[in-house]
Amino acid sequence: MHTNKRRRLPDLSRAADELRSRIAGAGRAPLGSGIDEVSRRRQSLGEIGGRIVSIRRLWRELVLSTAQQLAPTDLSLAQVAALYLLADGRARNVAEIAAELGRSHSATSRLVAGLVARKLLRVISADDRRRRVHLLAVAGEAMLTAIDRGRAEQFVGVVRRLPAAERGLVAAAVAALATRAPATPPRSPG
């Protein structure tokens, strides 16, 4: 599926370990620039969450760019979410897709039918419609790859504007997050 990610995992793991060791050694090293201070001290999850909330402009830029990228495809965010959901390779019926996306069965049925008609999803037929399951089609995987590349290019563009020292910290943080990404997306409460 994404073989480049698998090949780069050892490099990313090394970068994440390097960042963790830099943070763990914070008490022993003298404080330097402001960014060094931030990288050396341990922050609570609340502090990290507060900083994430405060980067609204970055989030706005990412969301608007994603909307622009999706505009020519005529895909909705819900359709893209369904494609990502099925990218794990596990076949699901409409009821399972609806439950995982938090949408009604009827809306999900229309959404899935549209993705099947566009050949982004494929159907594993059964005599009973309720037993039909859906998988990501080759065209759906290609669509997600294009979306992933677009997001990566956009993120790199944002990071490129940072000073070199801060770019290194972002790269190490992304590597740390990538090595611990959940195999399945977390379910929203409710």
MOBELSUL-V883533 format. One record per residue. N is the residue number from 1. SS is DSSP state (helix for helix, strand for strand, loop for the rest). PHI is phi in radians with two decimals (* if undefined). BURIAL is + if it has 24 or more other ideal C-beta (glycine too) atoms within 12 Angstrom, else -. Layout:
((N;SS;PHI;BURIAL) (N;SS;PHI;BURIAL))
//
This chain:
((1;loop;*;-) (2;loop;-1.97;-) (3;helix;-1.18;-) (4;helix;-1.07;-) (5;helix;-1.11;-) (6;helix;-1.15;-) (7;helix;-1.20;-) (8;helix;-1.56;-) (9;helix;-0.99;-) (10;helix;-1.06;-) (11;helix;-1.12;-) (12;helix;-1.16;+) (13;helix;-1.10;-) (14;helix;-1.06;-) (15;helix;-1.12;+) (16;helix;-1.14;+) (17;helix;-1.08;-) (18;helix;-1.09;-) (19;helix;-1.12;+) (20;helix;-1.06;-) (21;helix;-1.19;-) (22;helix;-1.14;+) (23;helix;-1.23;+) (24;helix;-1.11;-) (25;helix;-1.49;-) (26;helix;-1.06;-) (27;helix;-1.21;-) (28;loop;-1.65;-) (29;loop;-1.62;-) (30;loop;-1.19;-) (31;loop;-1.33;-) (32;loop;-2.01;-) (33;loop;-1.16;-) (34;helix;-1.00;-) (35;helix;-1.20;-) (36;helix;-1.13;-) (37;helix;-1.07;-) (38;helix;-1.11;-) (39;helix;-1.22;+) (40;helix;-1.55;+) (41;loop;-1.64;-) (42;loop;-1.39;-) (43;loop;-1.94;-) (44;loop;-1.26;-) (45;helix;-1.06;-) (46;helix;-1.10;-) (47;helix;-1.12;-) (48;helix;-1.12;-) (49;helix;-1.05;-) (50;helix;-1.08;-) (51;helix;-1.20;-) (52;helix;-1.08;-) (53;helix;-1.07;-) (54;loop;-1.35;-) (55;loop;-1.71;-) (56;helix;-1.02;-) (57;helix;-1.07;-) (58;helix;-1.14;-) (59;helix;-1.04;-) (60;helix;-1.02;-) (61;helix;-1.08;-) (62;helix;-1.14;-) (63;helix;-1.17;-) (64;helix;-1.10;-) (65;helix;-1.15;-) (66;helix;-1.10;+) (67;helix;-1.07;-) (68;helix;-1.13;-) (69;helix;-1.16;+) (70;helix;-1.39;+) (71;helix;-0.91;-) (72;loop;-1.15;-) (73;loop;-1.39;+) (74;loop;1.06;-) (75;loop;-1.71;+) (76;loop;-1.49;-) (77;helix;-1.07;-) (78;helix;-1.12;+) (79;helix;-1.16;+) (80;helix;-1.12;+) (81;helix;-1.07;+) (82;helix;-1.12;+) (83;helix;-1.10;+) (84;helix;-1.11;+) (85;helix;-1.03;+) (86;helix;-1.43;+) (87;loop;-1.19;+) (88;loop;-1.35;-) (89;loop;1.54;-) (90;loop;-1.59;-) (91;loop;-1.21;-) (92;strand;-2.43;+) (93;loop;-1.56;+) (94;helix;-1.05;+) (95;helix;-1.08;-) (96;helix;-1.17;-) (97;helix;-1.09;+) (98;helix;-1.03;+) (99;helix;-1.10;-) (100;helix;-1.27;+) (101;helix;-1.57;+) (102;loop;1.25;-) (103;loop;-2.09;+) (104;loop;-1.23;-) (105;helix;-1.08;-) (106;helix;-1.17;-) (107;helix;-1.13;-) (108;helix;-1.21;+) (109;helix;-1.06;+) (110;helix;-1.15;-) (111;helix;-1.06;+) (112;helix;-1.14;+) (113;helix;-1.04;-) (114;helix;-1.13;-) (115;helix;-1.23;+) (116;helix;-1.18;+) (117;helix;-1.07;-) (118;loop;-1.48;-) (119;loop;1.12;-) (120;loop;-1.58;+) (121;strand;-2.14;+) (122;strand;-2.10;-) (123;strand;-1.89;+) (124;strand;-1.75;-) (125;loop;-1.26;-) (126;loop;-2.53;-) (127;loop;-1.04;-) (128;loop;-1.63;-) (129;helix;-0.98;-) (130;helix;-1.21;-) (131;helix;-1.69;-) (132;loop;-1.19;+) (133;strand;-2.12;+) (134;strand;-2.17;+) (135;strand;-2.29;+) (136;strand;-1.20;+) (137;loop;-1.51;-) (138;helix;-0.99;-) (139;helix;-1.13;-) (140;helix;-1.17;+) (141;helix;-1.10;+) (142;helix;-1.10;-) (143;helix;-1.10;+) (144;helix;-1.13;+) (145;helix;-1.07;-) (146;helix;-1.12;-) (147;helix;-1.12;+) (148;helix;-1.03;+) (149;helix;-1.10;-) (150;helix;-1.06;+) (151;helix;-1.13;+) (152;helix;-1.10;-) (153;helix;-1.09;-) (154;helix;-1.15;+) (155;helix;-1.09;+) (156;helix;-1.07;-) (157;helix;-1.07;-) (158;helix;-1.20;-) (159;helix;-1.17;-) (160;helix;-1.03;-) (161;loop;-1.32;-) (162;loop;-1.44;-) (163;loop;-1.08;-) (164;helix;-0.95;-) (165;helix;-1.09;-) (166;helix;-1.24;-) (167;helix;-1.06;-) (168;helix;-1.08;-) (169;helix;-1.14;+) (170;helix;-1.11;+) (171;helix;-1.05;+) (172;helix;-1.18;+) (173;helix;-1.15;+) (174;helix;-1.10;+) (175;helix;-1.09;+) (176;helix;-1.10;+) (177;helix;-1.15;-) (178;helix;-1.13;+) (179;helix;-1.30;-) (180;loop;-2.09;-) (181;loop;-1.11;-) (182;loop;-1.16;-) (183;loop;-1.18;-) (184;loop;-2.19;-) (185;loop;-1.16;-) (186;loop;-1.18;-) (187;loop;-1.46;-) (188;loop;-1.33;-) (189;loop;-1.16;-) (190;loop;2.09;-))
//
